[in-house]
Amino acid sequence: MVDLMQQLEGPRTAQQELFYDLEDATAIIGWSVTELTAIAGVARPPDESVSLMKMAALLTAQQKKLRGYADEVKAGRIVRAEE
């Protein structure tokens, strides 16, 4: 266990940065979808609610894409070169 903890020290690699950036983006999109859905539930004009729900659906689709990319980075199928 101590060996694992020592491996966590130091700067992140470009690969790790890419993975964590994708993970962060999916989390932010997920939060945005939740907020848009809540706002759509209390919006007065129906067309406004429909627009917000469409935005939430589009964001959810993008979130799934980014999550897939993060999985590919983690599996080593997408590799970011060191700068």
Phi and psi restraints in degrees (value plus and minus 20) as a CYANA .aco file:
   2 VAL   PHI     -81.6   -41.6
   2 VAL   PSI     -60.5   -20.5
   3 ASP   PHI     -79.7   -39.7
   3 ASP   PSI     -61.2   -21.2
   4 LEU   PHI     -83.4   -43.4
   4 LEU   PSI     -61.3   -21.3
   5 MET   PHI     -86.0   -46.0
   5 MET   PSI     -56.3   -16.3
   6 GLN   PHI     -88.5   -48.5
   6 GLN   PSI     -49.9    -9.9
   7 GLN   PHI     -90.2   -50.2
   7 GLN   PSI     -35.4     4.6
   8 LEU   PHI    -102.8   -62.8
   8 LEU   PSI     -32.7     7.3
   9 GLU   PHI     -96.7   -56.7
   9 GLU   PSI     138.6   178.6
  10 GLY   PHI      71.7   111.7
  10 GLY   PSI     155.5   195.5
  11 PRO   PHI     -90.7   -50.7
  11 PRO   PSI     134.4   174.4
  12 ARG   PHI     -94.8   -54.8
  12 ARG   PSI     130.1   170.1
  13 THR   PHI     -98.1   -58.1
  13 THR   PSI     146.4   186.4
  14 ALA   PHI     -79.4   -39.4
  14 ALA   PSI     -56.6   -16.6
  15 GLN   PHI     -83.9   -43.9
  15 GLN   PSI     -64.8   -24.8
  16 GLN   PHI     -84.2   -44.2
  16 GLN   PSI     -62.2   -22.2
  17 GLU   PHI     -78.7   -38.7
  17 GLU   PSI     -64.8   -24.8
  18 LEU   PHI     -80.8   -40.8
  18 LEU   PSI     -66.6   -26.6
  19 PHE   PHI     -79.5   -39.5
  19 PHE   PSI     -70.0   -30.0
  20 TYR   PHI     -88.1   -48.1
  20 TYR   PSI     -53.3   -13.3
  21 ASP   PHI     -83.7   -43.7
  21 ASP   PSI     -62.5   -22.5
  22 LEU   PHI     -86.1   -46.1
  22 LEU   PSI     -61.4   -21.4
  23 GLU   PHI     -82.2   -42.2
  23 GLU   PSI     -63.0   -23.0
  24 ASP   PHI     -82.6   -42.6
  24 ASP   PSI     -63.0   -23.0
  25 ALA   PHI     -81.5   -41.5
  25 ALA   PSI     -61.4   -21.4
  26 THR   PHI     -86.3   -46.3
  26 THR   PSI     -55.8   -15.8
  27 ALA   PHI     -86.3   -46.3
  27 ALA   PSI     -63.0   -23.0
  28 ILE   PHI     -85.2   -45.2
  28 ILE   PSI     -61.6   -21.6
  29 ILE   PHI     -83.8   -43.8
  29 ILE   PSI     -62.8   -22.8
  30 GLY   PHI     -79.6   -39.6
  30 GLY   PSI     -62.9   -22.9
  31 TRP   PHI     -83.2   -43.2
  31 TRP   PSI     -62.3   -22.3
  32 SER   PHI     -82.4   -42.4
  32 SER   PSI     -60.6   -20.6
  33 VAL   PHI     -82.1   -42.1
  33 VAL   PSI     -62.9   -22.9
  34 THR   PHI     -81.0   -41.0
  34 THR   PSI     -65.5   -25.5
  35 GLU   PHI     -85.9   -45.9
  35 GLU   PSI     -64.5   -24.5
  36 LEU   PHI     -82.0   -42.0
  36 LEU   PSI     -60.5   -20.5
  37 THR   PHI     -83.9   -43.9
  37 THR   PSI     -61.3   -21.3
  38 ALA   PHI     -84.5   -44.5
  38 ALA   PSI     -62.7   -22.7
  39 ILE   PHI     -84.8   -44.8
  39 ILE   PSI     -60.7   -20.7
  40 ALA   PHI     -82.5   -42.5
  40 ALA   PSI     -50.8   -10.8
  41 GLY   PHI     -88.9   -48.9
  41 GLY   PSI     -42.2    -2.2
  42 VAL   PHI    -135.2   -95.2
  42 VAL   PSI     -16.3    23.7
  43 ALA   PHI     -87.9   -47.9
  43 ALA   PSI     120.2   160.2
  44 ARG   PHI     -95.0   -55.0
  44 ARG   PSI     -79.8   -39.8
  45 PRO   PHI     -93.8   -53.8
  45 PRO   PSI     113.9   153.9
  46 PRO   PHI     -79.0   -39.0
  46 PRO   PSI     -55.8   -15.8
  47 ASP   PHI     -85.6   -45.6
  47 ASP   PSI     -50.6   -10.6
  48 GLU   PHI     -88.3   -48.3
  48 GLU   PSI     -62.1   -22.1
  49 SER   PHI     -82.5   -42.5
  49 SER   PSI     -62.9   -22.9
  50 VAL   PHI     -82.6   -42.6
  50 VAL   PSI     -62.9   -22.9
  51 SER   PHI     -82.0   -42.0
  51 SER   PSI     -63.1   -23.1
  52 LEU   PHI     -85.7   -45.7
  52 LEU   PSI     -58.0   -18.0
  53 MET   PHI     -88.7   -48.7
  53 MET   PSI     -55.7   -15.7
  54 LYS   PHI     -84.8   -44.8
  54 LYS   PSI     -62.5   -22.5
  55 MET   PHI     -80.5   -40.5
  55 MET   PSI     -62.4   -22.4
  56 ALA   PHI     -83.2   -43.2
  56 ALA   PSI     -60.1   -20.1
  57 ALA   PHI     -85.8   -45.8
  57 ALA   PSI     -61.0   -21.0
  58 LEU   PHI     -84.8   -44.8
  58 LEU   PSI     -61.9   -21.9
  59 LEU   PHI     -84.7   -44.7
  59 LEU   PSI     -58.8   -18.8
  60 THR   PHI     -82.4   -42.4
  60 THR   PSI     -60.7   -20.7
  61 ALA   PHI     -82.6   -42.6
  61 ALA   PSI     -62.4   -22.4
  62 GLN   PHI     -86.6   -46.6
  62 GLN   PSI     -57.0   -17.0
  63 GLN   PHI     -80.7   -40.7
  63 GLN   PSI     -62.8   -22.8
  64 LYS   PHI     -83.5   -43.5
  64 LYS   PSI     -60.4   -20.4
  65 LYS   PHI     -81.2   -41.2
  65 LYS   PSI     -68.4   -28.4
  66 LEU   PHI     -84.6   -44.6
  66 LEU   PSI     -57.8   -17.8
  67 ARG   PHI     -83.3   -43.3
  67 ARG   PSI     -59.2   -19.2
  68 GLY   PHI     -83.3   -43.3
  68 GLY   PSI     -61.8   -21.8
  69 TYR   PHI     -83.0   -43.0
  69 TYR   PSI     -62.0   -22.0
  70 ALA   PHI     -81.2   -41.2
  70 ALA   PSI     -60.9   -20.9
  71 ASP   PHI     -82.9   -42.9
  71 ASP   PSI     -58.9   -18.9
  72 GLU   PHI     -87.4   -47.4
  72 GLU   PSI     -58.2   -18.2
  73 VAL   PHI     -83.5   -43.5
  73 VAL   PSI     -65.9   -25.9
  74 LYS   PHI     -81.8   -41.8
  74 LYS   PSI     -57.6   -17.6
  75 ALA   PHI    -100.1   -60.1
  75 ALA   PSI     -27.8    12.2
  76 GLY   PHI      65.4   105.4
  76 GLY   PSI      -8.4    31.6
  77 ARG   PHI    -102.0   -62.0
  77 ARG   PSI     -42.9    -2.9
  78 ILE   PHI    -137.5   -97.5
  78 ILE   PSI     106.1   146.1
  79 VAL   PHI    -144.3  -104.3
  79 VAL   PSI     109.7   149.7
  80 ARG   PHI    -119.0   -79.0
  80 ARG   PSI     109.0   149.0
  81 ALA   PHI     -91.3   -51.3
  81 ALA   PSI     127.0   167.0
  82 GLU   PHI     -88.1   -48.1
  82 GLU   PSI     123.7   163.7
